Amino acid sequence: MKFPMRIFGEIKGFNVEKISALTVDDISPFEFNGEILSMEYEGPYIDVDFVLEKVEPFLCESCSGHMDFIDHENWEIVRCVLIQGAWNCKKINPDNVLEAYK
């Protein structure tokens, strides 16, 4: 059986001074390669707001990115897009997931 939740996405364009303060505890389960903060998670449910709030202190207006939260049990996706340092989240139909990019 699949895990009930999958999350993936990436954020880029961090303020160098802010991002240098990151610790492993701050960003777990994220990975940071020096330019891009990425996340690929599959497991038990995680609160969507909790994940977004974890990276909020490190965001700036030049940051851009996205996070997709896939709920396998309820068959829904919450897509969050980072625009000018703020998250814009909406539910999209998993059966037409590519339509959201048109």
OpenMM code with the backbone's topology and positions (N, CA, C; nanometers):
from openmm import Vec3, app, unit

residues = "MET LYS PHE PRO MET ARG ILE PHE GLY GLU ILE LYS GLY PHE ASN VAL GLU LYS ILE SER ALA LEU THR VAL ASP ASP ILE SER PRO PHE GLU PHE ASN GLY GLU ILE LEU SER MET GLU TYR GLU GLY PRO TYR ILE ASP VAL ASP PHE VAL LEU GLU LYS VAL GLU PRO PHE LEU CYS GLU SER CYS SER GLY HIS MET ASP PHE ILE ASP HIS GLU ASN TRP GLU ILE VAL ARG CYS VAL LEU ILE GLN GLY ALA TRP ASN CYS LYS LYS ILE ASN PRO ASP ASN VAL LEU GLU ALA TYR LYS".split()
positions = [
    Vec3(0.0839, -0.1194, 0.0000),
    Vec3(0.0000, 0.0000, 0.0000),
    Vec3(0.0873, 0.1244, 0.0000),
    Vec3(0.0422, 0.2255, -0.0709),
    Vec3(0.1126, 0.3530, -0.0721),
    Vec3(0.0976, 0.4217, 0.0627),
    Vec3(0.1924, 0.5078, 0.0909),
    Vec3(0.1754, 0.5936, 0.2075),
    Vec3(0.0623, 0.6906, 0.1782),
    Vec3(-0.0038, 0.7421, 0.2824),
    Vec3(-0.1185, 0.8293, 0.2581),
    Vec3(-0.0829, 0.9663, 0.2006),
    Vec3(0.0417, 1.0119, 0.2169),
    Vec3(0.0749, 1.1471, 0.1717),
    Vec3(0.2070, 1.1494, 0.0980),
    Vec3(0.2105, 1.2331, -0.0040),
    Vec3(0.3354, 1.2576, -0.0760),
    Vec3(0.3469, 1.4079, -0.0953),
    Vec3(0.4678, 1.4596, -0.0735),
    Vec3(0.4942, 1.6023, -0.0904),
    Vec3(0.6189, 1.6156, -0.1755),
    Vec3(0.6131, 1.7052, -0.2722),
    Vec3(0.7347, 1.7355, -0.3457),
    Vec3(0.7304, 1.8797, -0.3930),
    Vec3(0.8479, 1.9365, -0.4117),
    Vec3(0.8570, 2.0735, -0.4594),
    Vec3(0.9950, 2.1292, -0.4379),
    Vec3(1.0100, 2.2573, -0.4738),
    Vec3(1.1378, 2.3246, -0.4563),
    Vec3(1.1172, 2.4743, -0.4436),
    Vec3(1.2146, 2.5376, -0.3778),
    Vec3(1.2141, 2.6827, -0.3591),
    Vec3(1.3529, 2.7327, -0.3937),
    Vec3(1.3595, 2.8446, -0.4664),
    Vec3(1.4896, 2.9029, -0.5009),
    Vec3(1.4831, 3.0545, -0.4897),
    Vec3(1.6011, 3.1179, -0.4892),
    Vec3(1.6091, 3.2634, -0.4836),
    Vec3(1.6179, 3.3197, -0.3433),
    Vec3(1.6716, 3.2415, -0.2495),
    Vec3(1.6803, 3.2852, -0.1106),
    Vec3(1.7761, 3.4024, -0.0934),
    Vec3(1.7488, 3.4830, 0.0073),
    Vec3(1.8419, 3.5855, 0.0524),
    Vec3(1.9589, 3.5129, 0.1178),
    Vec3(2.0815, 3.5392, 0.0705),
    Vec3(2.1997, 3.4659, 0.1169),
    Vec3(2.2182, 3.4778, 0.2677),
    Vec3(2.1959, 3.5967, 0.3248),
    Vec3(2.2133, 3.6132, 0.4694),
    Vec3(2.1122, 3.5298, 0.5480),
    Vec3(1.9893, 3.5253, 0.5009),
    Vec3(1.8872, 3.4468, 0.5709),
    Vec3(1.9150, 3.2976, 0.5605),
    Vec3(1.9492, 3.2527, 0.4419),
    Vec3(1.9654, 3.1096, 0.4205),
    Vec3(2.0870, 3.0543, 0.4936),
    Vec3(2.1867, 3.1379, 0.5193),
    Vec3(2.3058, 3.0899, 0.5900),
    Vec3(2.2738, 3.0508, 0.7345),
    Vec3(2.1604, 3.0950, 0.7859),
    Vec3(2.1202, 3.0623, 0.9228),
    Vec3(2.0491, 2.9267, 0.9326),
    Vec3(2.0246, 2.8610, 0.8193),
    Vec3(1.9552, 2.7325, 0.8214),
    Vec3(2.0347, 2.6256, 0.8949),
    Vec3(1.9634, 2.5451, 0.9698),
    Vec3(2.0237, 2.4269, 1.0311),
    Vec3(1.9460, 2.3048, 0.9822),
    Vec3(2.0004, 2.1882, 1.0015),
    Vec3(1.9324, 2.0657, 0.9598),
    Vec3(1.7968, 2.0541, 1.0281),
    Vec3(1.7897, 2.0914, 1.1560),
    Vec3(1.6623, 2.0835, 1.2281),
    Vec3(1.5583, 2.1787, 1.1709),
    Vec3(1.6027, 2.2955, 1.1218),
    Vec3(1.5096, 2.3929, 1.0657),
    Vec3(1.4398, 2.3396, 0.9415),
    Vec3(1.5106, 2.2647, 0.8610),
    Vec3(1.4576, 2.2305, 0.7296),
    Vec3(1.4171, 2.0848, 0.7118),
    Vec3(1.4389, 2.0007, 0.8115),
    Vec3(1.3989, 1.8611, 0.7970),
    Vec3(1.2483, 1.8546, 0.7735),
    Vec3(1.1969, 1.7879, 0.6762),
    Vec3(1.2528, 1.6924, 0.5806),
    Vec3(1.2957, 1.7542, 0.4472),
    Vec3(1.3362, 1.8796, 0.4466),
    Vec3(1.3850, 1.9440, 0.3252),
    Vec3(1.5337, 1.9161, 0.3062),
    Vec3(1.5817, 1.9372, 0.1846),
    Vec3(1.7242, 1.9297, 0.1553),
    Vec3(1.7642, 2.0600, 0.0882),
    Vec3(1.8813, 2.1122, 0.1250),
    Vec3(1.9295, 2.2373, 0.0673),
    Vec3(2.0654, 2.2130, 0.0044),
    Vec3(2.0806, 2.2486, -0.1233),
    Vec3(2.2065, 2.2243, -0.1926),
    Vec3(2.2887, 2.3512, -0.2124),
    Vec3(2.2541, 2.4588, -0.1436),
    Vec3(2.3255, 2.5848, -0.1577),
    Vec3(2.2516, 2.6856, -0.2430),
    Vec3(2.1611, 2.6383, -0.3276),
    Vec3(2.0817, 2.7268, -0.4124),
    Vec3(1.9330, 2.6949, -0.4070),
    Vec3(1.9017, 2.5675, -0.3986),
    Vec3(1.7620, 2.5240, -0.4050),
    Vec3(1.7274, 2.4409, -0.2818),
    Vec3(1.6150, 2.4760, -0.2197),
    Vec3(1.5605, 2.3983, -0.1095),
    Vec3(1.4568, 2.3050, -0.1709),
    Vec3(1.4794, 2.1749, -0.1612),
    Vec3(1.3871, 2.0809, -0.2239),
    Vec3(1.3289, 1.9860, -0.1202),
    Vec3(1.2146, 1.9306, -0.1555),
    Vec3(1.1494, 1.8358, -0.0670),
    Vec3(1.0887, 1.7254, -0.1501),
    Vec3(1.1147, 1.6043, -0.1088),
    Vec3(1.0458, 1.4882, -0.1635),
    Vec3(1.0183, 1.3979, -0.0451),
    Vec3(0.8915, 1.3814, -0.0142),
    Vec3(0.8505, 1.3101, 0.1064),
    Vec3(0.7373, 1.2161, 0.0705),
    Vec3(0.7403, 1.0966, 0.1244),
    Vec3(0.6287, 1.0047, 0.1161),
    Vec3(0.6196, 0.9331, 0.2494),
    Vec3(0.5044, 0.9435, 0.3147),
    Vec3(0.4912, 0.8833, 0.4454),
    Vec3(0.3589, 0.9180, 0.5097),
    Vec3(0.3560, 0.9153, 0.6442),
    Vec3(0.2351, 0.9516, 0.7177),
    Vec3(0.1986, 1.0983, 0.6918),
    Vec3(0.0750, 1.1312, 0.7242),
    Vec3(0.0286, 1.2684, 0.7038),
    Vec3(0.1150, 1.3690, 0.7788),
    Vec3(0.1409, 1.4811, 0.7123),
    Vec3(0.2072, 1.5972, 0.7718),
    Vec3(0.1145, 1.7150, 0.7473),
    Vec3(0.1004, 1.8012, 0.8445),
    Vec3(0.0184, 1.9209, 0.8304),
    Vec3(0.0794, 2.0131, 0.7248),
    Vec3(0.0015, 2.0473, 0.6229),
    Vec3(0.0488, 2.1323, 0.5135),
    Vec3(0.0990, 2.2656, 0.5666),
    Vec3(0.0237, 2.3285, 0.6544),
    Vec3(0.0645, 2.4583, 0.7094),
    Vec3(0.1962, 2.4477, 0.7850),
    Vec3(0.2168, 2.3373, 0.8559),
    Vec3(0.3411, 2.3165, 0.9294),
    Vec3(0.4602, 2.3170, 0.8340),
    Vec3(0.4472, 2.2486, 0.7219),
    Vec3(0.5563, 2.2427, 0.6239),
    Vec3(0.5856, 2.3812, 0.5682),
    Vec3(0.4813, 2.4541, 0.5302),
    Vec3(0.5012, 2.5874, 0.4727),
    Vec3(0.5593, 2.6845, 0.5752),
    Vec3(0.5159, 2.6746, 0.6999),
    Vec3(0.5658, 2.7636, 0.8050),
    Vec3(0.7122, 2.7370, 0.8386),
    Vec3(0.7589, 2.6134, 0.8182),
    Vec3(0.8992, 2.5809, 0.8475),
    Vec3(0.9962, 2.6635, 0.7640),
    Vec3(0.9609, 2.6901, 0.6399),
    Vec3(1.0526, 2.7642, 0.5524),
    Vec3(1.0239, 2.9140, 0.5495),
    Vec3(0.9110, 2.9553, 0.6047),
    Vec3(0.8706, 3.0957, 0.5987),
    Vec3(0.9762, 3.1944, 0.6482),
    Vec3(1.0473, 3.1677, 0.7583),
    Vec3(1.1464, 3.2651, 0.8058),
    Vec3(1.2610, 3.2900, 0.7075),
    Vec3(1.2799, 3.2012, 0.6120),
    Vec3(1.3927, 3.2120, 0.5196),
    Vec3(1.3525, 3.2672, 0.3831),
    Vec3(1.2255, 3.3012, 0.3665),
    Vec3(1.1770, 3.3493, 0.2378),
    Vec3(1.2005, 3.4984, 0.2203),
    Vec3(1.2109, 3.5399, 0.0954),
    Vec3(1.2173, 3.6815, 0.0614),
    Vec3(1.1356, 3.7020, -0.0660),
    Vec3(1.1165, 3.8274, -0.1062),
    Vec3(1.0321, 3.8547, -0.2223),
    Vec3(1.0864, 3.7958, -0.3515),
    Vec3(1.2177, 3.7729, -0.3584),
    Vec3(1.2750, 3.7169, -0.4815),
    Vec3(1.2641, 3.5648, -0.4884),
    Vec3(1.2173, 3.5026, -0.3813),
    Vec3(1.2027, 3.3565, -0.3809),
    Vec3(1.0886, 3.3138, -0.4732),
    Vec3(1.1069, 3.1989, -0.5339),
    Vec3(1.0001, 3.1405, -0.6141),
    Vec3(1.0029, 2.9902, -0.5927),
    Vec3(0.8907, 2.9271, -0.6173),
    Vec3(0.8869, 2.7830, -0.6019),
    Vec3(0.7460, 2.7296, -0.5919),
    Vec3(0.7378, 2.6028, -0.5584),
    Vec3(0.6087, 2.5364, -0.5460),
    Vec3(0.6213, 2.4150, -0.4545),
    Vec3(0.5101, 2.3743, -0.3999),
    Vec3(0.4989, 2.2509, -0.3228),
    Vec3(0.3658, 2.1863, -0.3611),
    Vec3(0.3686, 2.0585, -0.3890),
    Vec3(0.2473, 1.9815, -0.4134),
    Vec3(0.2292, 1.8833, -0.2992),
    Vec3(0.1120, 1.8839, -0.2401),
    Vec3(0.0762, 1.7949, -0.1299),
    Vec3(-0.0295, 1.6982, -0.1830),
    Vec3(0.0076, 1.5729, -0.1999),
    Vec3(-0.0817, 1.4731, -0.2581),
    Vec3(-0.1352, 1.3834, -0.1468),
    Vec3(-0.2661, 1.3833, -0.1320),
    Vec3(-0.3349, 1.2988, -0.0346),
    Vec3(-0.3874, 1.1771, -0.1105),
    Vec3(-0.3191, 1.0630, -0.0971),
    Vec3(-0.3574, 0.9427, -0.1710),
    Vec3(-0.4903, 0.8851, -0.1233),
    Vec3(-0.5195, 0.8945, 0.0053),
    Vec3(-0.6416, 0.8340, 0.0591),
    Vec3(-0.7667, 0.9096, 0.0168),
    Vec3(-0.7597, 1.0427, 0.0147),
    Vec3(-0.8757, 1.1239, -0.0226),
    Vec3(-0.8688, 1.1704, -0.1673),
    Vec3(-0.7639, 1.1305, -0.2376),
    Vec3(-0.7407, 1.1610, -0.3779),
    Vec3(-0.7619, 1.3097, -0.4078),
    Vec3(-0.6750, 1.3908, -0.3450),
    Vec3(-0.6753, 1.5341, -0.3727),
    Vec3(-0.5331, 1.5875, -0.3650),
    Vec3(-0.5125, 1.6988, -0.4316),
    Vec3(-0.3822, 1.7648, -0.4328),
    Vec3(-0.4021, 1.9094, -0.3907),
    Vec3(-0.3147, 1.9554, -0.3014),
    Vec3(-0.3074, 2.0977, -0.2699),
    Vec3(-0.1774, 2.1469, -0.3315),
    Vec3(-0.1893, 2.2388, -0.4255),
    Vec3(-0.0717, 2.2959, -0.4913),
    Vec3(-0.0493, 2.4356, -0.4341),
    Vec3(0.0717, 2.4579, -0.3821),
    Vec3(0.1089, 2.5868, -0.3255),
    Vec3(0.2208, 2.6456, -0.4110),
    Vec3(0.1973, 2.7667, -0.4593),
    Vec3(0.2949, 2.8361, -0.5424),
    Vec3(0.3443, 2.9571, -0.4647),
    Vec3(0.4751, 2.9761, -0.4643),
    Vec3(0.5371, 3.0876, -0.3933),
    Vec3(0.5518, 3.2045, -0.4897),
    Vec3(0.4833, 3.3143, -0.4582),
    Vec3(0.4873, 3.4338, -0.5422),
    Vec3(0.5214, 3.5529, -0.4545),
    Vec3(0.6319, 3.6202, -0.4841),
    Vec3(0.6787, 3.7378, -0.4099),
    Vec3(0.6813, 3.7131, -0.2595),
    Vec3(0.7329, 3.5990, -0.2197),
    Vec3(0.7507, 3.5684, -0.0784),
    Vec3(0.6268, 3.5228, -0.0049),
    Vec3(0.5160, 3.5009, -0.0764),
    Vec3(0.3920, 3.4574, -0.0115),
    Vec3(0.3379, 3.3327, -0.0819),
    Vec3(0.2793, 3.2423, -0.0038),
    Vec3(0.2235, 3.1196, -0.0593),
    Vec3(0.0817, 3.1422, -0.1086),
    Vec3(0.0506, 3.0914, -0.2260),
    Vec3(-0.0842, 3.0910, -0.2809),
    Vec3(-0.1208, 2.9442, -0.3020),
    Vec3(-0.2150, 2.8926, -0.2218),
    Vec3(-0.2478, 2.7501, -0.2252),
    Vec3(-0.3897, 2.7286, -0.2762),
    Vec3(-0.4064, 2.6205, -0.3534),
    Vec3(-0.5402, 2.5844, -0.4002),
    Vec3(-0.5471, 2.4340, -0.4201),
    Vec3(-0.6684, 2.3803, -0.4066),
    Vec3(-0.6907, 2.2385, -0.4330),
    Vec3(-0.7106, 2.2210, -0.5825),
    Vec3(-0.6493, 2.1156, -0.6358),
    Vec3(-0.6681, 2.0850, -0.7772),
    Vec3(-0.7084, 1.9388, -0.7914),
    Vec3(-0.7734, 1.9084, -0.9015),
    Vec3(-0.8197, 1.7733, -0.9285),
    Vec3(-0.7021, 1.6871, -0.9732),
    Vec3(-0.6703, 1.5801, -0.9003),
    Vec3(-0.5573, 1.4944, -0.9393),
    Vec3(-0.5747, 1.4292, -1.0763),
    Vec3(-0.6987, 1.4121, -1.1198),
    Vec3(-0.7219, 1.3507, -1.2501),
    Vec3(-0.6851, 1.4438, -1.3653),
    Vec3(-0.6783, 1.5734, -1.3369),
    Vec3(-0.6430, 1.6724, -1.4387),
    Vec3(-0.5276, 1.7589, -1.3909),
    Vec3(-0.4306, 1.6985, -1.3256),
    Vec3(-0.3240, 1.7730, -1.2589),
    Vec3(-0.2466, 1.8630, -1.3549),
    Vec3(-0.2269, 1.8233, -1.4773),
    Vec3(-0.1516, 1.9057, -1.5717),
    Vec3(-0.2305, 2.0271, -1.6180),
    Vec3(-0.3623, 2.0232, -1.6057),
    Vec3(-0.4442, 2.1375, -1.6448),
    Vec3(-0.4096, 2.2618, -1.5642),
    Vec3(-0.3654, 2.2444, -1.4417),
    Vec3(-0.3332, 2.3589, -1.3553),
    Vec3(-0.2134, 2.4372, -1.4071),
    Vec3(-0.1344, 2.3774, -1.4959),
    Vec3(-0.0171, 2.4457, -1.5492),
    Vec3(-0.0455, 2.5188, -1.6797),
    Vec3(-0.1662, 2.5048, -1.7341),
    Vec3(-0.1992, 2.5716, -1.8616),
    Vec3(-0.2422, 2.7135, -1.8394),
] * unit.nanometer
topology = app.Topology()
chain = topology.addChain("A")
for resn in residues:
    res = topology.addResidue(resn, chain)
    for name in ("N", "CA", "C"):
        topology.addAtom(name, app.Element.getBySymbol(name[0]), res)
